[in-house]
Amino acid sequence: LLHPAVGRLSTTSGVPSVATLNGYPLINPASIGIRPSRKRQVYEHTLLRAERPFLFRQMGGLDRFLPLSHAVKDVYQRHGLRGASFDVIPNMIDPSLELTRSPSSDGISRLLFVGHLRDQKGVRFLIDAMEVLPPECELTVVGDGPRREALERRRSASPAADRIRFLGHL
């Protein structure tokens, strides 16, 4: 995770710094439509509430931010990094790459999710989408996390359950 002290170290040492923004550790999740855990709510209302202005000032010492989407950039600009320099670099996808769909030899379209299974990742929407996608679509979910059991129950209740696999942590 991004540590704001890097901004201060960069400023005091004169070494340029770049930070990738791929999450919202310093932003109140409720302010961007994410329901935080009870533990996070306590942290938000105590320590982070007092520290946040200081931490954002420290982050201001970073030379450039590399958010993974325009949405992430917008969130950080709205919550304290208005004057910062940003270059949006989508995670793992080169925007200049032309993507084409080539059918597999068996005619199946395979969807893959790899990541930490928590609410913010939206895997529940993938599971729900399988109900309206053609029967030639399969979903494989790789990962583990606090929402795994709930997601597996959601899959079990879905009419598309036979086209959704959970492989756990690999």
C-alpha positions as CSV (number, residue, x, y, z in Angstrom):
1,L,0.0,0.0,0.0
2,L,1.0,3.6,-0.6
3,H,2.8,5.0,2.4
4,P,2.6,8.8,2.6
5,A,6.0,9.1,4.2
6,V,7.5,8.4,0.8
7,G,6.4,12.0,-0.2
8,R,8.3,13.5,2.7
9,L,11.4,11.4,2.0
10,S,11.2,12.3,-1.6
11,T,11.0,16.0,-0.8
12,T,13.7,16.0,1.8
13,S,16.2,13.8,-0.1
14,G,15.5,15.4,-3.6
15,V,14.8,11.9,-5.1
16,P,11.9,11.9,-7.5
17,S,9.0,9.6,-6.5
18,V,6.1,7.9,-8.3
19,A,3.2,6.1,-6.6
20,T,0.7,3.7,-8.1
21,L,-2.8,4.3,-6.9
22,N,-4.8,1.0,-6.9
23,G,-6.9,1.4,-3.9
24,Y,-8.3,3.9,-1.4
25,P,-6.5,3.3,1.9
26,L,-6.6,7.0,3.0
27,I,-10.1,7.8,1.7
28,N,-13.2,7.2,3.7
29,P,-14.8,4.2,1.9
30,A,-18.3,5.4,2.7
31,S,-17.7,8.6,0.8
32,I,-17.1,6.7,-2.4
33,G,-20.0,4.2,-2.0
34,I,-18.1,1.3,-0.4
35,R,-19.5,-0.1,2.8
36,P,-16.5,-0.4,5.2
37,S,-16.1,-3.2,7.7
38,R,-16.9,-2.4,11.4
39,K,-13.2,-2.4,12.1
40,R,-12.6,0.1,9.3
41,Q,-15.4,2.3,10.6
42,V,-13.8,2.5,14.0
43,Y,-10.5,3.3,12.4
44,E,-12.2,6.0,10.2
45,H,-13.8,7.7,13.2
46,T,-10.7,7.7,15.4
47,L,-7.2,7.5,14.2
48,L,-7.5,8.1,10.4
49,R,-9.9,11.1,10.9
50,A,-7.1,12.8,12.9
51,E,-4.2,11.7,10.6
52,R,-5.8,12.1,7.1
53,P,-4.9,15.8,6.6
54,F,-1.3,15.2,7.6
55,L,-1.0,12.1,5.4
56,F,-2.4,13.9,2.4
57,R,0.1,16.7,2.9
58,Q,2.9,14.1,2.9
59,M,1.5,12.6,-0.2
60,G,1.7,16.0,-1.9
61,G,5.5,15.5,-1.9
62,L,5.3,12.7,-4.5
63,D,6.2,13.8,-8.0
64,R,3.7,11.7,-9.9
65,F,0.7,9.4,-9.3
66,L,-0.1,6.5,-11.6
67,P,-3.8,5.6,-11.0
68,L,-5.1,2.4,-12.6
69,S,-8.2,4.2,-14.0
70,H,-9.7,7.6,-14.5
71,A,-12.2,6.7,-11.8
72,V,-9.4,6.2,-9.3
73,K,-7.8,9.5,-10.4
74,D,-11.1,11.4,-10.0
75,V,-11.6,10.0,-6.4
76,Y,-8.1,11.1,-5.3
77,Q,-8.5,14.5,-6.9
78,R,-11.9,15.0,-5.1
79,H,-10.4,13.9,-1.8
80,G,-7.2,15.9,-1.5
81,L,-4.8,15.6,-4.4
82,R,-6.2,18.3,-6.7
83,G,-2.9,19.8,-7.8
84,A,-1.0,16.5,-8.1
85,S,0.4,15.2,-11.4
86,F,-1.3,12.1,-12.7
87,D,-0.7,9.6,-15.6
88,V,-3.5,7.0,-15.8
89,I,-2.0,3.6,-16.6
90,P,-4.7,0.9,-16.7
91,N,-3.7,-2.2,-14.7
92,M,-2.4,-5.0,-16.9
93,I,-4.1,-3.7,-20.1
94,D,-2.2,-1.7,-22.7
95,P,-4.8,0.7,-24.1
96,S,-3.1,0.7,-27.5
97,L,-3.5,-3.1,-27.7
98,E,-6.2,-4.2,-30.1
99,L,-8.2,-6.9,-28.4
100,T,-10.1,-9.4,-30.6
101,R,-12.2,-12.3,-29.5
102,S,-11.1,-15.6,-30.9
103,P,-13.4,-18.5,-30.2
104,S,-12.0,-21.5,-28.5
105,S,-12.0,-24.8,-30.3
106,D,-14.9,-26.0,-28.1
107,G,-17.0,-22.7,-28.5
108,I,-16.8,-21.8,-24.8
109,S,-16.1,-18.2,-23.8
110,R,-14.1,-18.3,-20.5
111,L,-14.2,-15.5,-18.0
112,L,-11.6,-15.3,-15.3
113,F,-11.4,-13.3,-12.1
114,V,-8.2,-13.4,-10.0
115,G,-8.0,-11.4,-6.8
116,H,-8.9,-10.9,-3.2
117,L,-12.5,-11.9,-2.5
118,R,-14.0,-8.8,-0.8
119,D,-17.0,-6.6,-1.5
120,Q,-15.0,-3.9,-3.2
121,K,-13.9,-6.2,-6.0
122,G,-17.5,-6.8,-7.3
123,V,-17.3,-10.5,-7.8
124,R,-21.0,-10.8,-6.9
125,F,-21.8,-8.8,-10.0
126,L,-19.9,-11.3,-12.1
127,I,-21.8,-14.2,-10.6
128,D,-25.1,-12.4,-11.2
129,A,-24.1,-11.6,-14.8
130,M,-23.7,-15.3,-15.5
131,E,-27.5,-15.7,-15.3
132,V,-28.0,-13.5,-18.3
133,L,-24.9,-14.5,-20.3
134,P,-25.2,-17.2,-22.9
135,P,-24.8,-20.8,-21.7
136,E,-21.5,-20.9,-23.7
137,C,-19.9,-18.6,-21.0
138,E,-18.0,-20.0,-18.0
139,L,-16.6,-18.1,-15.1
140,T,-13.6,-19.2,-13.0
141,V,-12.9,-17.4,-9.8
142,V,-9.3,-17.6,-8.4
143,G,-8.6,-16.2,-5.0
144,D,-9.6,-16.2,-1.4
145,G,-10.8,-13.6,1.1
146,P,-13.5,-12.7,3.6
147,R,-16.4,-12.9,1.1
148,R,-15.5,-16.3,-0.4
149,E,-18.2,-18.3,1.5
150,A,-20.9,-15.7,0.7
151,L,-19.9,-15.7,-3.0
152,E,-20.0,-19.5,-3.1
153,R,-23.5,-19.5,-1.6
154,R,-24.5,-16.9,-4.2
155,R,-23.1,-19.2,-6.9
156,S,-25.0,-22.2,-5.5
157,A,-28.3,-20.2,-5.6
158,S,-27.7,-19.1,-9.2
159,P,-29.3,-20.9,-12.2
160,A,-25.8,-20.6,-13.7
161,A,-24.1,-22.5,-10.8
162,D,-22.8,-25.3,-13.1
163,R,-20.9,-22.7,-15.2
164,I,-19.1,-21.0,-12.2
165,R,-16.0,-22.5,-10.5
166,F,-14.1,-21.4,-7.5
167,L,-10.5,-22.5,-7.3
168,G,-9.5,-20.8,-4.1
169,H,-6.0,-19.4,-3.6
170,L,-3.4,-20.6,-6.1
